[in-house]
Amino acid sequence: MTAAPAPLAIDAQRLQSEIDAIAQISEAAPPAVTRIIFSEADQKARAWLRAKCTEAKLTIREDAIGNMFARWQGADANAPAVATGSHIDAIPNAGKYDGVVGVLGGLEAIRALQRASFRPSRSIELLLFTSEEPTRFGIGCLGSRLLSGTMEASAAQQLTGADGKSLDQARHAAGFTGNLATSVLKPNHYYAFVELHIEQGPLLEQAEVPLGIVESIAAPASFEIILEGSGGHAGSTLMPVRKDALCAAAEVILAIENATKNSGSTDTVATVGICNVFPGAVNSIPSRVRLTLDLRDTDLARRDQTFRDIRRSAERVGQKRGIAVEFITINADSPATCSPVVTDALTRACAKHNLPFQKMVSRAYHDSLFMSRIAPTAMLFIPSHKGYSHRPDEYSSREDIARGALVLAETLADLSR
Protein backbone atom coordinates (compact mmCIF):
# COMPACT_ATOMS: atom_id res chain seq x y z
CA MET A 1 0.00 0.00 0.00
CA THR A 2 1.45 3.39 -1.05
CA ALA A 3 1.88 5.86 1.79
CA ALA A 4 -0.04 9.13 1.52
CA PRO A 5 2.11 12.14 0.70
CA ALA A 6 3.15 14.27 3.67
CA PRO A 7 1.36 17.60 4.05
CA LEU A 8 3.06 20.68 2.66
CA ALA A 9 4.54 22.54 5.63
CA ILE A 10 7.17 25.23 6.16
CA ASP A 11 9.77 24.83 8.90
CA ALA A 12 9.32 28.39 10.17
CA GLN A 13 11.88 28.06 12.94
CA ARG A 14 14.59 26.78 10.62
CA LEU A 15 13.85 29.48 8.03
CA GLN A 16 14.06 32.24 10.64
CA SER A 17 17.28 30.82 12.08
CA GLU A 18 18.82 30.84 8.60
CA ILE A 19 17.74 34.46 8.03
CA ASP A 20 19.35 35.32 11.37
CA ALA A 21 22.50 33.37 10.50
CA ILE A 22 23.16 35.02 7.14
CA ALA A 23 22.56 38.44 8.76
CA GLN A 24 25.68 37.80 10.84
CA ILE A 25 27.75 37.72 7.63
CA SER A 26 28.04 41.47 7.32
CA GLU A 27 30.45 44.38 7.06
CA ALA A 28 28.42 46.24 9.71
CA ALA A 29 27.78 45.41 13.36
CA PRO A 30 24.33 43.97 14.21
CA PRO A 31 21.53 44.82 13.86
CA ALA A 32 22.70 46.58 10.68
CA VAL A 33 23.55 44.50 7.63
CA THR A 34 25.96 45.62 4.92
CA ARG A 35 26.95 43.26 2.10
CA ILE A 36 28.38 45.05 -0.91
CA ILE A 37 28.62 42.93 -4.03
CA PHE A 38 31.87 40.96 -4.42
CA SER A 39 33.06 42.07 -0.97
CA GLU A 40 34.45 39.59 1.55
CA ALA A 41 31.07 39.48 3.31
CA ASP A 42 29.29 38.84 0.02
CA GLN A 43 31.69 36.02 -0.79
CA LYS A 44 31.20 34.41 2.62
CA ALA A 45 27.40 34.68 2.33
CA ARG A 46 27.50 33.09 -1.11
CA ALA A 47 29.59 30.19 0.21
CA TRP A 48 27.13 29.74 3.08
CA LEU A 49 24.22 29.64 0.63
CA ARG A 50 25.97 27.20 -1.69
CA ALA A 51 26.38 24.81 1.24
CA LYS A 52 22.68 25.07 2.08
CA CYS A 53 21.71 24.37 -1.53
CA THR A 54 24.10 21.42 -1.74
CA GLU A 55 22.58 20.05 1.46
CA ALA A 56 19.17 20.22 -0.27
CA LYS A 57 20.64 18.18 -3.15
CA LEU A 58 20.28 20.99 -5.67
CA THR A 59 22.60 21.20 -8.67
CA ILE A 60 24.49 24.50 -8.65
CA ARG A 61 25.96 26.55 -11.45
CA GLU A 62 27.15 30.17 -11.58
CA ASP A 63 27.47 32.47 -14.56
CA ALA A 64 30.06 35.08 -15.46
CA ILE A 65 28.47 37.89 -13.44
CA GLY A 66 27.99 35.64 -10.42
CA ASN A 67 24.28 34.83 -10.69
CA MET A 68 23.78 31.48 -8.96
CA PHE A 69 21.31 28.84 -10.17
CA ALA A 70 20.40 25.96 -7.82
CA ARG A 71 18.21 23.42 -9.63
CA TRP A 72 15.92 20.67 -8.42
CA GLN A 73 15.75 18.50 -11.51
CA GLY A 74 12.25 17.66 -12.72
CA ALA A 75 11.06 14.57 -14.55
CA ASP A 76 11.05 16.39 -17.89
CA ALA A 77 14.60 17.63 -18.28
CA ASN A 78 13.78 19.32 -21.60
CA ALA A 79 10.87 21.42 -20.34
CA PRO A 80 11.48 25.06 -19.40
CA ALA A 81 12.04 25.33 -15.65
CA VAL A 82 10.03 27.23 -13.05
CA ALA A 83 12.17 29.66 -11.08
CA THR A 84 12.14 31.71 -7.91
CA GLY A 85 14.74 33.75 -6.07
CA SER A 86 16.03 37.19 -5.15
CA HIS A 87 19.24 38.76 -3.83
CA ILE A 88 21.41 38.82 -0.69
CA ASP A 89 23.52 41.92 -1.32
CA ALA A 90 22.61 44.75 1.05
CA ILE A 91 23.20 48.48 0.99
CA PRO A 92 25.16 50.06 3.86
CA ASN A 93 23.26 50.07 7.18
CA ALA A 94 20.43 47.91 5.84
CA GLY A 95 18.21 45.26 7.43
CA LYS A 96 18.24 41.48 7.19
CA TYR A 97 15.03 40.75 5.25
CA ASP A 98 15.24 42.61 1.93
CA GLY A 99 16.01 40.05 -0.78
CA VAL A 100 17.04 37.41 1.75
CA VAL A 101 13.42 36.37 2.39
CA GLY A 102 13.05 35.60 -1.31
CA VAL A 103 16.24 33.54 -1.46
CA LEU A 104 15.94 31.58 1.79
CA GLY A 105 12.13 31.45 1.53
CA GLY A 106 12.58 30.00 -1.95
CA LEU A 107 15.03 27.42 -0.64
CA GLU A 108 12.66 26.44 2.18
CA ALA A 109 9.77 26.21 -0.31
CA ILE A 110 11.77 23.68 -2.31
CA ARG A 111 12.68 21.73 0.83
CA ALA A 112 9.01 21.73 1.89
CA LEU A 113 8.05 20.21 -1.46
CA GLN A 114 10.78 17.62 -1.08
CA ARG A 115 9.57 16.70 2.40
CA ALA A 116 6.02 16.38 1.01
CA SER A 117 7.34 13.86 -1.57
CA PHE A 118 6.34 16.15 -4.42
CA ARG A 119 7.86 15.24 -7.78
CA PRO A 120 8.06 18.15 -10.20
CA SER A 121 7.64 17.61 -13.90
CA ARG A 122 9.35 20.90 -14.75
CA SER A 123 12.60 21.56 -12.91
CA ILE A 124 12.42 24.12 -10.11
CA GLU A 125 15.33 26.54 -9.89
CA LEU A 126 16.40 28.90 -7.14
CA LEU A 127 18.18 32.04 -8.36
CA LEU A 128 20.56 34.28 -6.46
CA PHE A 129 20.89 37.48 -8.46
CA THR A 130 24.10 39.47 -8.43
CA SER A 131 24.03 43.12 -7.37
CA GLU A 132 20.32 43.91 -7.12
CA GLU A 133 21.39 46.97 -5.17
CA PRO A 134 23.13 49.80 -7.06
CA THR A 135 25.59 50.45 -4.23
CA ARG A 136 28.87 49.53 -5.89
CA PHE A 137 28.37 50.14 -9.60
CA GLY A 138 25.62 52.76 -9.61
CA ILE A 139 22.98 50.64 -11.34
CA GLY A 140 20.58 48.18 -9.77
CA CYS A 141 19.67 44.64 -10.84
CA LEU A 142 22.94 44.13 -12.65
CA GLY A 143 22.72 40.34 -12.69
CA SER A 144 19.14 40.18 -13.93
CA ARG A 145 19.78 42.90 -16.51
CA LEU A 146 22.57 40.79 -17.99
CA LEU A 147 20.86 37.40 -17.91
CA SER A 148 17.72 38.89 -19.50
CA GLY A 149 19.72 40.63 -22.22
CA THR A 150 18.40 44.01 -21.07
CA MET A 151 21.97 45.28 -20.66
CA GLU A 152 24.71 44.52 -23.17
CA ALA A 153 27.92 42.99 -21.85
CA SER A 154 29.90 45.84 -23.41
CA ALA A 155 27.90 48.40 -21.41
CA ALA A 156 28.40 46.47 -18.19
CA GLN A 157 32.15 46.37 -18.77
CA GLN A 158 32.21 50.16 -18.71
CA LEU A 159 30.95 50.23 -15.11
CA THR A 160 33.34 51.36 -12.40
CA GLY A 161 32.83 51.46 -8.65
CA ALA A 162 33.66 54.30 -6.28
CA ASP A 163 36.82 52.38 -5.36
CA GLY A 164 38.05 52.83 -8.95
CA LYS A 165 37.79 49.13 -9.79
CA SER A 166 35.95 48.16 -12.94
CA LEU A 167 33.20 45.54 -12.90
CA ASP A 168 35.55 43.10 -14.62
CA GLN A 169 38.28 43.68 -12.03
CA ALA A 170 35.85 43.19 -9.15
CA ARG A 171 34.17 40.05 -10.52
CA HIS A 172 37.47 38.49 -11.58
CA ALA A 173 38.84 39.00 -8.06
CA ALA A 174 35.73 37.22 -6.76
CA GLY A 175 36.35 34.27 -9.09
CA PHE A 176 33.82 35.05 -11.85
CA THR A 177 36.01 35.19 -14.93
CA GLY A 178 33.81 34.11 -17.83
CA ASN A 179 32.66 36.19 -20.79
CA LEU A 180 29.74 38.39 -19.65
CA ALA A 181 27.95 37.79 -22.94
CA THR A 182 27.46 34.14 -21.92
CA SER A 183 25.25 35.22 -19.02
CA VAL A 184 22.30 35.85 -21.36
CA LEU A 185 19.69 33.09 -21.05
CA LYS A 186 18.20 31.54 -24.15
CA PRO A 187 14.58 32.35 -25.09
CA ASN A 188 12.01 30.24 -23.20
CA HIS A 189 14.61 29.17 -20.66
CA TYR A 190 11.96 29.60 -17.94
CA TYR A 191 8.29 28.67 -17.99
CA ALA A 192 7.61 31.13 -15.16
CA PHE A 193 9.33 33.16 -12.45
CA VAL A 194 7.91 34.21 -9.08
CA GLU A 195 9.70 36.30 -6.45
CA LEU A 196 8.82 36.34 -2.75
CA HIS A 197 9.68 39.70 -1.16
CA ILE A 198 8.93 41.92 1.80
CA GLU A 199 6.61 44.73 0.75
CA GLN A 200 8.98 47.56 1.80
CA GLY A 201 5.83 49.61 2.35
CA PRO A 202 3.08 49.81 5.00
CA LEU A 203 -0.05 48.87 3.04
CA LEU A 204 -0.38 45.19 3.95
CA GLU A 205 0.25 45.85 7.63
CA GLN A 206 -2.24 48.73 7.66
CA ALA A 207 -4.89 46.60 5.95
CA GLU A 208 -4.09 43.62 8.20
CA VAL A 209 -3.79 41.41 5.12
CA PRO A 210 -1.01 38.78 5.20
CA LEU A 211 -0.16 38.60 1.50
CA GLY A 212 0.00 40.79 -1.56
CA ILE A 213 -0.09 39.56 -5.15
CA VAL A 214 1.76 42.07 -7.32
CA GLU A 215 0.13 42.88 -10.65
CA SER A 216 2.53 45.58 -11.89
CA ILE A 217 6.04 46.77 -11.09
CA ALA A 218 7.10 50.39 -11.33
CA ALA A 219 10.31 51.12 -13.17
CA PRO A 220 13.02 53.66 -12.47
CA ALA A 221 14.61 56.29 -14.59
CA SER A 222 17.85 57.60 -13.13
CA PHE A 223 19.59 60.83 -14.10
CA GLU A 224 22.45 63.07 -13.11
CA ILE A 225 21.74 66.79 -13.23
CA ILE A 226 24.81 69.00 -13.55
CA LEU A 227 24.49 72.70 -12.77
CA GLU A 228 27.42 74.92 -13.74
CA GLY A 229 27.56 78.44 -12.30
CA SER A 230 30.39 80.73 -11.29
CA GLY A 231 32.40 80.61 -8.10
CA GLY A 232 33.86 83.44 -6.11
CA HIS A 233 34.61 84.82 -2.68
CA ALA A 234 31.67 84.64 -0.29
CA GLY A 235 32.40 88.15 1.00
CA SER A 236 33.45 90.16 -2.00
CA THR A 237 31.05 88.85 -4.69
CA LEU A 238 27.86 90.91 -4.49
CA MET A 239 24.45 89.25 -4.62
CA PRO A 240 23.20 90.86 -7.88
CA VAL A 241 26.03 89.33 -9.93
CA ARG A 242 26.18 85.88 -8.38
CA LYS A 243 25.64 82.69 -10.36
CA ASP A 244 25.29 80.34 -7.40
CA ALA A 245 24.88 76.77 -8.61
CA LEU A 246 23.57 75.57 -5.24
CA CYS A 247 20.79 78.16 -5.12
CA ALA A 248 19.80 77.03 -8.61
CA ALA A 249 19.94 73.39 -7.48
CA ALA A 250 17.61 74.19 -4.57
CA GLU A 251 15.05 75.57 -7.01
CA VAL A 252 15.45 72.55 -9.29
CA ILE A 253 14.89 70.14 -6.39
CA LEU A 254 11.66 71.92 -5.47
CA ALA A 255 10.62 71.92 -9.14
CA ILE A 256 11.13 68.13 -9.19
CA GLU A 257 8.91 67.75 -6.14
CA ASN A 258 6.24 70.00 -7.65
CA ALA A 259 6.19 68.26 -11.05
CA THR A 260 5.91 64.85 -9.39
CA LYS A 261 3.10 65.86 -7.07
CA ASN A 262 1.20 67.24 -10.07
CA SER A 263 1.60 64.19 -12.34
CA GLY A 264 -1.99 63.15 -11.71
CA SER A 265 -1.10 59.93 -9.86
CA THR A 266 0.36 58.93 -6.52
CA ASP A 267 2.25 56.20 -8.41
CA THR A 268 4.67 58.87 -9.65
CA VAL A 269 7.55 59.37 -7.22
CA ALA A 270 10.84 61.25 -7.49
CA THR A 271 13.85 61.47 -5.21
CA VAL A 272 16.98 63.60 -5.27
CA GLY A 273 19.28 61.44 -3.16
CA ILE A 274 22.69 63.01 -3.78
CA CYS A 275 23.77 66.65 -3.90
CA ASN A 276 27.49 67.14 -4.48
CA VAL A 277 28.65 70.74 -4.13
CA PHE A 278 31.93 72.10 -5.54
CA PRO A 279 34.21 73.42 -4.15
CA GLY A 280 32.44 72.76 -0.86
CA ALA A 281 34.06 75.52 1.21
CA VAL A 282 32.25 77.63 3.78
CA ASN A 283 33.46 80.91 2.27
CA SER A 284 33.25 80.04 -1.43
CA ILE A 285 30.22 80.42 -3.72
CA PRO A 286 29.24 77.01 -5.13
CA SER A 287 30.22 76.93 -8.78
CA ARG A 288 29.11 73.41 -9.63
CA VAL A 289 26.47 71.03 -8.25
CA ARG A 290 25.72 67.43 -9.20
CA LEU A 291 22.29 66.06 -8.32
CA THR A 292 20.94 62.56 -8.78
CA LEU A 293 17.30 62.08 -9.76
CA ASP A 294 15.40 58.82 -9.28
CA LEU A 295 12.03 59.02 -11.05
CA ARG A 296 9.56 56.10 -10.96
CA ASP A 297 6.06 55.24 -12.12
CA THR A 298 3.97 52.26 -13.15
CA ASP A 299 2.94 54.16 -16.29
CA LEU A 300 5.74 54.86 -18.76
CA ALA A 301 3.99 57.70 -20.61
CA ARG A 302 3.20 59.50 -17.36
CA ARG A 303 6.73 59.08 -16.09
CA ASP A 304 8.17 60.45 -19.32
CA GLN A 305 5.79 63.42 -19.23
CA THR A 306 6.83 64.16 -15.66
CA PHE A 307 10.46 64.10 -16.73
CA ARG A 308 9.75 66.55 -19.53
CA ASP A 309 8.04 68.85 -17.02
CA ILE A 310 11.05 68.59 -14.69
CA ARG A 311 13.48 69.33 -17.48
CA ARG A 312 11.57 72.40 -18.66
CA SER A 313 11.41 73.76 -15.11
CA ALA A 314 15.13 73.18 -14.59
CA GLU A 315 15.97 74.94 -17.85
CA ARG A 316 13.86 77.94 -16.79
CA VAL A 317 15.76 78.09 -13.50
CA GLY A 318 19.04 77.98 -15.41
CA GLN A 319 18.01 80.78 -17.77
CA LYS A 320 16.81 82.98 -14.91
CA ARG A 321 20.01 82.52 -12.89
CA GLY A 322 22.56 82.28 -15.68
CA ILE A 323 23.34 78.67 -14.80
CA ALA A 324 24.07 75.92 -17.35
CA VAL A 325 21.92 72.83 -16.71
CA GLU A 326 22.74 69.40 -18.13
CA PHE A 327 20.79 66.14 -17.77
CA ILE A 328 22.64 62.83 -18.14
CA THR A 329 20.55 59.65 -18.41
CA ILE A 330 21.88 56.74 -16.36
CA ASN A 331 19.04 54.33 -17.14
CA ALA A 332 15.39 54.52 -18.14
CA ASP A 333 13.60 51.20 -17.76
CA SER A 334 10.03 50.33 -18.71
CA PRO A 335 7.50 49.20 -16.08
CA ALA A 336 6.24 45.61 -16.09
CA THR A 337 2.79 44.07 -16.01
CA CYS A 338 2.80 40.76 -14.16
CA SER A 339 1.68 37.63 -15.97
CA PRO A 340 -1.75 36.07 -15.27
CA VAL A 341 -0.04 32.68 -15.59
CA VAL A 342 1.76 33.41 -12.33
CA THR A 343 -0.75 35.67 -10.56
CA ASP A 344 -3.47 33.06 -11.12
CA ALA A 345 -1.24 30.36 -9.66
CA LEU A 346 -0.57 32.58 -6.62
CA THR A 347 -4.30 33.20 -6.26
CA ARG A 348 -5.03 29.46 -6.34
CA ALA A 349 -2.33 28.85 -3.73
CA CYS A 350 -3.78 31.48 -1.38
CA ALA A 351 -7.26 30.01 -1.80
CA LYS A 352 -6.05 26.47 -1.13
CA HIS A 353 -4.60 27.55 2.21
CA ASN A 354 -7.45 29.94 3.06
CA LEU A 355 -5.12 32.93 3.14
CA PRO A 356 -6.50 36.37 2.30
CA PHE A 357 -4.53 38.60 -0.07
CA GLN A 358 -4.80 41.90 -1.85
CA LYS A 359 -3.71 42.85 -5.34
CA MET A 360 -0.88 45.37 -5.33
CA VAL A 361 1.55 47.52 -7.25
CA SER A 362 5.26 47.23 -6.50
CA ARG A 363 6.55 50.79 -6.32
CA ALA A 364 10.06 49.53 -5.67
CA TYR A 365 11.62 47.71 -8.59
CA HIS A 366 13.21 44.30 -8.27
CA ASP A 367 14.95 41.63 -10.33
CA SER A 368 11.43 40.55 -11.31
CA LEU A 369 11.21 43.67 -13.49
CA PHE A 370 13.91 42.28 -15.74
CA MET A 371 12.86 38.64 -15.46
CA SER A 372 9.50 39.77 -16.87
CA ARG A 373 11.31 40.55 -20.14
CA ILE A 374 12.05 36.84 -20.66
CA ALA A 375 9.44 34.86 -18.69
CA PRO A 376 5.92 35.13 -17.27
CA THR A 377 6.61 36.79 -13.91
CA ALA A 378 4.86 37.96 -10.75
CA MET A 379 5.74 38.80 -7.15
CA LEU A 380 4.35 37.81 -3.76
CA PHE A 381 4.63 40.36 -0.94
CA ILE A 382 4.54 39.82 2.81
CA PRO A 383 4.05 42.67 5.31
CA SER A 384 6.87 44.96 6.40
CA HIS A 385 6.55 46.45 9.89
CA LYS A 386 5.67 50.14 9.46
CA GLY A 387 6.92 49.86 5.89
CA TYR A 388 10.52 50.08 7.10
CA SER A 389 13.21 48.88 4.71
CA HIS A 390 16.85 49.64 3.89
CA ARG A 391 17.43 50.30 7.60
CA PRO A 392 18.46 48.08 10.55
CA ASP A 393 14.94 47.96 12.06
CA GLU A 394 13.43 46.47 8.91
CA TYR A 395 11.22 43.61 10.13
CA SER A 396 8.81 40.93 8.95
CA SER A 397 7.47 38.38 11.42
CA ARG A 398 8.40 34.72 11.35
CA GLU A 399 4.72 33.87 10.80
CA ASP A 400 4.40 36.19 7.81
CA ILE A 401 7.60 34.84 6.27
CA ALA A 402 6.39 31.26 6.72
CA ARG A 403 3.03 32.08 5.12
CA GLY A 404 4.82 33.62 2.15
CA ALA A 405 7.07 30.58 1.78
CA LEU A 406 4.06 28.25 1.98
CA VAL A 407 2.18 30.07 -0.79
CA LEU A 408 5.39 30.20 -2.81
CA ALA A 409 5.85 26.42 -2.41
CA GLU A 410 2.27 25.77 -3.49
CA THR A 411 2.71 28.08 -6.48
CA LEU A 412 5.95 26.40 -7.55
CA ALA A 413 4.22 23.03 -7.33
CA ASP A 414 1.32 24.31 -9.43
CA LEU A 415 3.55 25.82 -12.13
CA SER A 416 5.94 22.86 -12.25
CA ARG A 417 3.29 20.18 -12.84
PyMOL commands that set and color helices and strands:
alter all, ss='L'
color gray80, all
select helices_A, chain A and resi 12-23+40-55+100-115+142-147+153-156+167-173+180-183+203-207+239-241+245-261+300-321+340-352+367-371+385-387+398-416
alter helices_A, ss='H'
color red, helices_A
select strands_A, chain A and resi 33-35+59-62+68-72+81-86+90-94+124-128+190-198+211-217+219-228+269-271+275-278+288-297+324-332+336-337+357-362+377-382
alter strands_A, ss='S'
color yellow, strands_A
deselect
rebuild
show_as cartoon
